[in-house]
Amino acid sequence: MAYGIYDTITSKVIAEFVSPLSVRSNQPIFLTDAMSLKRSVFKRSAQRWEIETKLFPLTTSANDLFTNFITKNLYTSFTILMPQNLGSVANTTLATANVGVYNTVAAGSTQVQLTYNASNNGKTLSKGSFVKSSNHNKIYMVTDDVAFISTSAFSVLIIYPALRTAVNNTVTLGYKDVQMTCRYDSDTTIGMVYEDGVLMDNGTVKLIEVL
């Protein structure tokens, strides 16, 4: 399935992301230099993903995308399919669309123990992959390869940023068709811009993760 703006009612992508596309992590970081030029770095725990991309409507008349622009505007959230890094997709060999959490992990942790699944034995979830928990909306990035082996009851998944919400053994982490809740940023053109009366070009739009 293509990455793009996702209609949860019809379960289809109505507008595909096209280049140029960027996925950025926005985590406030503050730098201060002392008189000795020793630098101190401080960062906040809050983090969100931001995507800048052009859109290609997947319906001939672009009516679905036009409706999305107008009804969602800048204040109503909607869903996209989070673009995965090509290298992460190529190096992930899991047989399942999600992985189970082995035990309870508190908010603030960056490590999650995953339940062993025989169908994933010897297979890998690649670093750089985006995952989403089944019990809350935050999107996380896997920061190290995790292999599933039969000699252990669990494998350890390392994520960025730290968990915003605790997870337990009823939760799964999905890595295929990861749905992110977002809003249009304030500098996005809300409406349809046409060239020569036929071709649509709204330029680059910015999508902000809803936390």
Phi and psi restraints in degrees (value plus and minus 20) as a CYANA .aco file:
   2 ALA   PHI     -91.1   -51.1
   2 ALA   PSI     133.5   173.5
   3 TYR   PHI    -105.4   -65.4
   3 TYR   PSI     118.4   158.4
   4 GLY   PHI     145.9   185.9
   4 GLY   PSI    -184.0  -144.0
   5 ILE   PHI     -94.2   -54.2
   5 ILE   PSI     107.5   147.5
   6 TYR   PHI    -133.0   -93.0
   6 TYR   PSI     109.4   149.4
   7 ASP   PHI    -112.4   -72.4
   7 ASP   PSI      89.0   129.0
   8 THR   PHI     -91.7   -51.7
   8 THR   PSI     -38.4     1.6
   9 ILE   PHI     -96.9   -56.9
   9 ILE   PSI     -66.4   -26.4
  10 THR   PHI    -114.3   -74.3
  10 THR   PSI     -26.4    13.6
  11 SER   PHI      36.5    76.5
  11 SER   PSI      27.8    67.8
  12 LYS   PHI    -162.7  -122.7
  12 LYS   PSI     134.5   174.5
  13 VAL   PHI    -101.6   -61.6
  13 VAL   PSI     105.6   145.6
  14 ILE   PHI    -118.1   -78.1
  14 ILE   PSI     -37.9     2.1
  15 ALA   PHI    -170.6  -130.6
  15 ALA   PSI     105.1   145.1
  16 GLU   PHI    -110.8   -70.8
  16 GLU   PSI     123.4   163.4
  17 PHE   PHI     -93.0   -53.0
  17 PHE   PSI     116.0   156.0
  18 VAL   PHI    -151.7  -111.7
  18 VAL   PSI     141.9   181.9
  19 SER   PHI     -90.7   -50.7
  19 SER   PSI     131.9   171.9
  20 PRO   PHI     -95.7   -55.7
  20 PRO   PSI     120.9   160.9
  21 LEU   PHI    -152.1  -112.1
  21 LEU   PSI     115.2   155.2
  22 SER   PHI    -153.8  -113.8
  22 SER   PSI     121.2   161.2
  23 VAL   PHI    -137.9   -97.9
  23 VAL   PSI      98.1   138.1
  24 ARG   PHI    -141.1  -101.1
  24 ARG   PSI     128.6   168.6
  25 SER   PHI    -120.0   -80.0
  25 SER   PSI     100.7   140.7
  26 ASN   PHI    -122.9   -82.9
  26 ASN   PSI      82.5   122.5
  27 GLN   PHI    -150.9  -110.9
  27 GLN   PSI      93.4   133.4
  28 PRO   PHI     -75.8   -35.8
  28 PRO   PSI     105.9   145.9
  29 ILE   PHI    -148.1  -108.1
  29 ILE   PSI     115.0   155.0
  30 PHE   PHI    -139.6   -99.6
  30 PHE   PSI     112.0   152.0
  31 LEU   PHI    -135.8   -95.8
  31 LEU   PSI     115.9   155.9
  32 THR   PHI    -153.9  -113.9
  32 THR   PSI     119.1   159.1
  33 ASP   PHI    -129.5   -89.5
  33 ASP   PSI     108.8   148.8
  34 ALA   PHI     -98.4   -58.4
  34 ALA   PSI     153.2   193.2
  35 MET   PHI     -79.3   -39.3
  35 MET   PSI     -49.6    -9.6
  36 SER   PHI    -101.2   -61.2
  36 SER   PSI     -19.7    20.3
  37 LEU   PHI      51.4    91.4
  37 LEU   PSI      -7.2    32.8
  38 LYS   PHI     -91.2   -51.2
  38 LYS   PSI     109.1   149.1
  39 ARG   PHI    -119.7   -79.7
  39 ARG   PSI     115.2   155.2
  40 SER   PHI    -131.7   -91.7
  40 SER   PSI     117.6   157.6
  41 VAL   PHI    -141.8  -101.8
  41 VAL   PSI     109.3   149.3
  42 PHE   PHI    -146.0  -106.0
  42 PHE   PSI     120.9   160.9
  43 LYS   PHI    -154.7  -114.7
  43 LYS   PSI     128.6   168.6
  44 ARG   PHI    -108.0   -68.0
  44 ARG   PSI     138.8   178.8
  45 SER   PHI     -96.7   -56.7
  45 SER   PSI     -43.8    -3.8
  46 ALA   PHI     -85.8   -45.8
  46 ALA   PSI     120.7   160.7
  47 GLN   PHI    -173.5  -133.5
  47 GLN   PSI     124.5   164.5
  48 ARG   PHI    -163.1  -123.1
  48 ARG   PSI     137.4   177.4
  49 TRP   PHI    -114.4   -74.4
  49 TRP   PSI     122.0   162.0
  50 GLU   PHI    -151.9  -111.9
  50 GLU   PSI     114.0   154.0
  51 ILE   PHI    -140.7  -100.7
  51 ILE   PSI     111.5   151.5
  52 GLU   PHI    -137.5   -97.5
  52 GLU   PSI     107.6   147.6
  53 THR   PHI    -179.5  -139.5
  53 THR   PSI     144.0   184.0
  54 LYS   PHI    -116.2   -76.2
  54 LYS   PSI     139.7   179.7
  55 LEU   PHI    -140.7  -100.7
  55 LEU   PSI     119.6   159.6
  56 PHE   PHI    -139.3   -99.3
  56 PHE   PSI      89.8   129.8
  57 PRO   PHI     -85.1   -45.1
  57 PRO   PSI     118.5   158.5
  58 LEU   PHI    -119.1   -79.1
  58 LEU   PSI      -7.1    32.9
  59 THR   PHI    -140.2  -100.2
  59 THR   PSI     122.7   162.7
  60 THR   PHI     -74.7   -34.7
  60 THR   PSI     -62.9   -22.9
  61 SER   PHI    -110.5   -70.5
  61 SER   PSI     -23.1    16.9
  62 ALA   PHI      40.6    80.6
  62 ALA   PSI       1.7    41.7
  63 ASN   PHI     -87.0   -47.0
  63 ASN   PSI     -53.9   -13.9
  64 ASP   PHI     -84.9   -44.9
  64 ASP   PSI     -63.6   -23.6
  65 LEU   PHI     -87.4   -47.4
  65 LEU   PSI     -61.7   -21.7
  66 PHE   PHI     -78.8   -38.8
  66 PHE   PSI     -65.1   -25.1
  67 THR   PHI     -82.5   -42.5
  67 THR   PSI     -60.3   -20.3
  68 ASN   PHI     -81.9   -41.9
  68 ASN   PSI     -66.5   -26.5
  69 PHE   PHI     -75.6   -35.6
  69 PHE   PSI     -68.1   -28.1
  70 ILE   PHI     -94.0   -54.0
  70 ILE   PSI     -63.9   -23.9
  71 THR   PHI     -98.5   -58.5
  71 THR   PSI     -51.4   -11.4
  72 LYS   PHI    -106.2   -66.2
  72 LYS   PSI     -58.8   -18.8
  73 ASN   PHI      29.4    69.4
  73 ASN   PSI    -159.6  -119.6
  74 LEU   PHI    -120.7   -80.7
  74 LEU   PSI     -26.7    13.3
  75 TYR   PHI    -134.3   -94.3
  75 TYR   PSI     -34.7     5.3
  76 THR   PHI    -126.0   -86.0
  76 THR   PSI     111.0   151.0
  77 SER   PHI     -98.0   -58.0
  77 SER   PSI     137.6   177.6
  78 PHE   PHI    -169.9  -129.9
  78 PHE   PSI    -198.0  -158.0
  79 THR   PHI    -134.8   -94.8
  79 THR   PSI     121.3   161.3
  80 ILE   PHI    -147.5  -107.5
  80 ILE   PSI     140.9   180.9
  81 LEU   PHI    -112.1   -72.1
  81 LEU   PSI      98.0   138.0
  82 MET   PHI     -84.8   -44.8
  82 MET   PSI     106.6   146.6
  83 PRO   PHI     -89.4   -49.4
  83 PRO   PSI     107.7   147.7
  84 GLN   PHI    -113.9   -73.9
  84 GLN   PSI     126.1   166.1
  85 ASN   PHI     -83.9   -43.9
  85 ASN   PSI     114.9   154.9
  86 LEU   PHI     -78.6   -38.6
  86 LEU   PSI     -59.2   -19.2
  87 GLY   PHI     -86.4   -46.4
  87 GLY   PSI     -57.6   -17.6
  88 SER   PHI     -85.7   -45.7
  88 SER   PSI     -61.6   -21.6
  89 VAL   PHI     -83.5   -43.5
  89 VAL   PSI     -63.5   -23.5
  90 ALA   PHI     -86.2   -46.2
  90 ALA   PSI     -51.1   -11.1
  91 ASN   PHI    -117.6   -77.6
  91 ASN   PSI     -24.9    15.1
  92 THR   PHI    -106.9   -66.9
  92 THR   PSI     106.0   146.0
  93 THR   PHI    -138.8   -98.8
  93 THR   PSI      -7.8    32.2
  94 LEU   PHI     -79.7   -39.7
  94 LEU   PSI     126.3   166.3
  95 ALA   PHI    -110.0   -70.0
  95 ALA   PSI     -33.3     6.7
  96 THR   PHI    -131.1   -91.1
  96 THR   PSI     140.4   180.4
  97 ALA   PHI    -103.6   -63.6
  97 ALA   PSI     -32.1     7.9
  98 ASN   PHI    -170.8  -130.8
  98 ASN   PSI     148.6   188.6
  99 VAL   PHI    -148.5  -108.5
  99 VAL   PSI     127.4   167.4
 100 GLY   PHI    -110.6   -70.6
 100 GLY   PSI     130.3   170.3
 101 VAL   PHI    -106.6   -66.6
 101 VAL   PSI     115.5   155.5
 102 TYR   PHI     -99.6   -59.6
 102 TYR   PSI     -61.5   -21.5
 103 ASN   PHI    -169.9  -129.9
 103 ASN   PSI    -199.3  -159.3
 104 THR   PHI     -92.4   -52.4
 104 THR   PSI     112.5   152.5
 105 VAL   PHI    -147.5  -107.5
 105 VAL   PSI     109.2   149.2
 106 ALA   PHI     -96.8   -56.8
 106 ALA   PSI     135.6   175.6
 107 ALA   PHI     -77.9   -37.9
 107 ALA   PSI     122.3   162.3
 108 GLY   PHI      80.7   120.7
 108 GLY   PSI     -32.0     8.0
 109 SER   PHI    -104.0   -64.0
 109 SER   PSI     130.6   170.6
 110 THR   PHI    -131.0   -91.0
 110 THR   PSI     -13.7    26.3
 111 GLN   PHI    -146.3  -106.3
 111 GLN   PSI     112.2   152.2
 112 VAL   PHI    -147.7  -107.7
 112 VAL   PSI     108.5   148.5
 113 GLN   PHI    -104.4   -64.4
 113 GLN   PSI     112.0   152.0
 114 LEU   PHI    -128.7   -88.7
 114 LEU   PSI     121.0   161.0
 115 THR   PHI     -89.2   -49.2
 115 THR   PSI     118.4   158.4
 116 TYR   PHI     -90.3   -50.3
 116 TYR   PSI     115.7   155.7
 117 ASN   PHI    -148.8  -108.8
 117 ASN   PSI     101.3   141.3
 118 ALA   PHI     -77.4   -37.4
 118 ALA   PSI     -52.4   -12.4
 119 SER   PHI     -88.9   -48.9
 119 SER   PSI     -38.5     1.5
 120 ASN   PHI    -121.7   -81.7
 120 ASN   PSI     -11.0    29.0
 121 ASN   PHI     -77.4   -37.4
 121 ASN   PSI     105.5   145.5
 122 GLY   PHI      58.8    98.8
 122 GLY   PSI     -15.9    24.1
 123 LYS   PHI    -124.2   -84.2
 123 LYS   PSI     147.4   187.4
 124 THR   PHI    -150.6  -110.6
 124 THR   PSI     121.0   161.0
 125 LEU   PHI    -122.3   -82.3
 125 LEU   PSI      98.6   138.6
 126 SER   PHI    -101.3   -61.3
 126 SER   PSI     126.5   166.5
 127 LYS   PHI     -81.8   -41.8
 127 LYS   PSI     129.3   169.3
 128 GLY   PHI      72.6   112.6
 128 GLY   PSI     -31.7     8.3
 129 SER   PHI     -93.7   -53.7
 129 SER   PSI     123.6   163.6
 130 PHE   PHI    -113.4   -73.4
 130 PHE   PSI     117.4   157.4
 131 VAL   PHI    -151.3  -111.3
 131 VAL   PSI     138.1   178.1
 132 LYS   PHI    -157.1  -117.1
 132 LYS   PSI     116.0   156.0
 133 SER   PHI     -98.9   -58.9
 133 SER   PSI     128.4   168.4
 134 SER   PHI     -96.1   -56.1
 134 SER   PSI     -29.6    10.4
 135 ASN   PHI    -128.7   -88.7
 135 ASN   PSI     -19.2    20.8
 136 HIS   PHI    -181.0  -141.0
 136 HIS   PSI     149.6   189.6
 137 ASN   PHI    -109.9   -69.9
 137 ASN   PSI     -32.7     7.3
 138 LYS   PHI     -81.6   -41.6
 138 LYS   PSI     120.2   160.2
 139 ILE   PHI    -117.2   -77.2
 139 ILE   PSI     114.6   154.6
 140 TYR   PHI    -141.4  -101.4
 140 TYR   PSI     133.6   173.6
 141 MET   PHI    -129.3   -89.3
 141 MET   PSI     115.1   155.1
 142 VAL   PHI     -95.8   -55.8
 142 VAL   PSI     107.6   147.6
 143 THR   PHI    -123.9   -83.9
 143 THR   PSI     -23.2    16.8
 144 ASP   PHI    -171.9  -131.9
 144 ASP   PSI     126.4   166.4
 145 ASP   PHI     -78.1   -38.1
 145 ASP   PSI     120.6   160.6
 146 VAL   PHI    -145.1  -105.1
 146 VAL   PSI     105.3   145.3
 147 ALA   PHI    -125.6   -85.6
 147 ALA   PSI     124.5   164.5
 148 PHE   PHI    -122.5   -82.5
 148 PHE   PSI      98.9   138.9
 149 ILE   PHI    -147.8  -107.8
 149 ILE   PSI     126.8   166.8
 150 SER   PHI     -96.3   -56.3
 150 SER   PSI     -32.2     7.8
 151 THR   PHI    -100.1   -60.1
 151 THR   PSI     -23.1    16.9
 152 SER   PHI    -153.2  -113.2
 152 SER   PSI     128.2   168.2
 153 ALA   PHI     -92.9   -52.9
 153 ALA   PSI     -40.2    -0.2
 154 PHE   PHI    -170.2  -130.2
 154 PHE   PSI     139.2   179.2
 155 SER   PHI    -135.2   -95.2
 155 SER   PSI     136.6   176.6
 156 VAL   PHI    -123.2   -83.2
 156 VAL   PSI     102.8   142.8
 157 LEU   PHI    -120.7   -80.7
 157 LEU   PSI     107.1   147.1
 158 ILE   PHI    -125.4   -85.4
 158 ILE   PSI     109.6   149.6
 159 ILE   PHI    -147.4  -107.4
 159 ILE   PSI     141.3   181.3
 160 TYR   PHI    -155.5  -115.5
 160 TYR   PSI     115.7   155.7
 161 PRO   PHI     -96.9   -56.9
 161 PRO   PSI    -190.5  -150.5
 162 ALA   PHI     -86.9   -46.9
 162 ALA   PSI     134.3   174.3
 163 LEU   PHI     -74.7   -34.7
 163 LEU   PSI     111.1   151.1
 164 ARG   PHI    -105.6   -65.6
 164 ARG   PSI     -46.4    -6.4
 165 THR   PHI    -154.8  -114.8
 165 THR   PSI     119.9   159.9
 166 ALA   PHI     -82.0   -42.0
 166 ALA   PSI     129.7   169.7
 167 VAL   PHI    -144.3  -104.3
 167 VAL   PSI     139.3   179.3
 168 ASN   PHI    -161.4  -121.4
 168 ASN   PSI    -190.6  -150.6
 169 ASN   PHI     -95.9   -55.9
 169 ASN   PSI     -15.7    24.3
 170 THR   PHI    -115.3   -75.3
 170 THR   PSI     -23.2    16.8
 171 VAL   PHI    -118.3   -78.3
 171 VAL   PSI     125.3   165.3
 172 THR   PHI    -139.0   -99.0
 172 THR   PSI     136.5   176.5
 173 LEU   PHI    -134.8   -94.8
 173 LEU   PSI      98.4   138.4
 174 GLY   PHI    -116.6   -76.6
 174 GLY   PSI     122.9   162.9
 175 TYR   PHI    -145.2  -105.2
 175 TYR   PSI     -24.1    15.9
 176 LYS   PHI    -126.5   -86.5
 176 LYS   PSI     115.9   155.9
 177 ASP   PHI      29.3    69.3
 177 ASP   PSI      32.8    72.8
 178 VAL   PHI     -89.6   -49.6
 178 VAL   PSI     103.2   143.2
 179 GLN   PHI    -116.3   -76.3
 179 GLN   PSI     102.7   142.7
 180 MET   PHI    -129.0   -89.0
 180 MET   PSI     114.7   154.7
 181 THR   PHI    -106.4   -66.4
 181 THR   PSI     109.3   149.3
 182 CYS   PHI    -167.9  -127.9
 182 CYS   PSI     154.3   194.3
 183 ARG   PHI    -153.1  -113.1
 183 ARG   PSI     139.4   179.4
 184 TYR   PHI     -92.4   -52.4
 184 TYR   PSI     120.8   160.8
 185 ASP   PHI     -96.8   -56.8
 185 ASP   PSI     144.7   184.7
 186 SER   PHI     -86.9   -46.9
 186 SER   PSI     -39.4     0.6
 187 ASP   PHI    -113.8   -73.8
 187 ASP   PSI     -10.2    29.8
 188 THR   PHI    -103.2   -63.2
 188 THR   PSI     116.6   156.6
 189 THR   PHI     -93.2   -53.2
 189 THR   PSI      97.3   137.3
 190 ILE   PHI    -115.1   -75.1
 190 ILE   PSI      81.7   121.7
 191 GLY   PHI     123.8   163.8
 191 GLY   PSI    -187.1  -147.1
 192 MET   PHI    -136.6   -96.6
 192 MET   PSI     111.1   151.1
 193 VAL   PHI    -132.7   -92.7
 193 VAL   PSI     101.6   141.6
 194 TYR   PHI    -130.9   -90.9
 194 TYR   PSI     122.9   162.9
 195 GLU   PHI    -125.7   -85.7
 195 GLU   PSI     109.8   149.8
 196 ASP   PHI      38.8    78.8
 196 ASP   PSI       1.2    41.2
 197 GLY   PHI      55.8    95.8
 197 GLY   PSI     -21.6    18.4
 198 VAL   PHI    -145.8  -105.8
 198 VAL   PSI     -76.1   -36.1
 199 LEU   PHI    -100.9   -60.9
 199 LEU   PSI     115.4   155.4
 200 MET   PHI    -115.9   -75.9
 200 MET   PSI     115.1   155.1
 201 ASP   PHI    -169.4  -129.4
 201 ASP   PSI      81.9   121.9
 202 ASN   PHI    -112.7   -72.7
 202 ASN   PSI      -9.8    30.2
 203 GLY   PHI      49.5    89.5
 203 GLY   PSI    -173.3  -133.3
 204 THR   PHI    -109.6   -69.6
 204 THR   PSI     112.3   152.3
 205 VAL   PHI    -127.2   -87.2
 205 VAL   PSI     132.2   172.2
 206 LYS   PHI    -137.1   -97.1
 206 LYS   PSI     108.5   148.5
 207 LEU   PHI    -134.3   -94.3
 207 LEU   PSI     110.2   150.2
 208 ILE   PHI    -133.6   -93.6
 208 ILE   PSI     107.1   147.1
 209 GLU   PHI     -82.2   -42.2
 209 GLU   PSI     115.9   155.9
 210 VAL   PHI    -108.9   -68.9
 210 VAL   PSI     105.9   145.9
